[in-house]
């Protein structure tokens, strides 16, 4: 598995993965949004040896506190540690950029993702009622220790 910064040529494949992973209720990113974030945000992809995108992590960095905005892993790559690799890389990069705190929102019914984030030092700070279009609440989480590893 290779981790690297996303480039413009990745936008179409990232959008295809996004469409596969997230229903409309979860606010999937458009291809245009991926182009924007490749230029203006911190976007890493995990790539297989065959050159397929196994996953991505997107952080918004044009703010006081960084925000881990989206993390997606291809279904065929789930359970292989891709999400942990991307999270560790992203938090390390955010720490090196000087961010002291990272925030994120995650569906409260996504226990697997919450468990991953807790392993990286995130804690739940607030429940956001009916955050998603299907009525599901979100857990607002934060870590004061960007760059924490497993």
C-alpha positions, 0 to 999 in steps of 0.5 A: 500500500502506498500513501500519497497526496492526491493529484488532479488526475485522481479526481474522477476515480475518487468521485467514483469511489465516493459514489460507491461508498456514500449515499446522498444522506451522507453528503458525498463529494462531487467530482468538482469538489474533489478537484477543489480539495486537491488544490486547497485542502489536504487529501491523501490517497492509499493506492494498491500496488496495481494502482487502484485507489484503496481509500482516501482521507480529506482534511480541511486546513483553511481554518483555525482547527483542522477538520478531518472531513472525509475518510473512505475505504474501498469495500474490497480493502476494508479490514486491511488497515487502510483506514488506520494508515490514512488516519495516522498519515493525516494526523501526522501531517496535520501535526507537522503543519502546526495544528493542535486540534483536529475535529470530525463528525461521524455518524453515531451509528458507525461504531467501527469508525468511532472505534478507529477514531478513539484509538487515535485519541479522539473523544466525543464532545457533542451529539449533533441531532439529525445531522445527516439527511436520513435523520441520523445524529452525528458525533462531533469528535476532537483530538488535542493530540494530532499525530498520535499513533496506534 
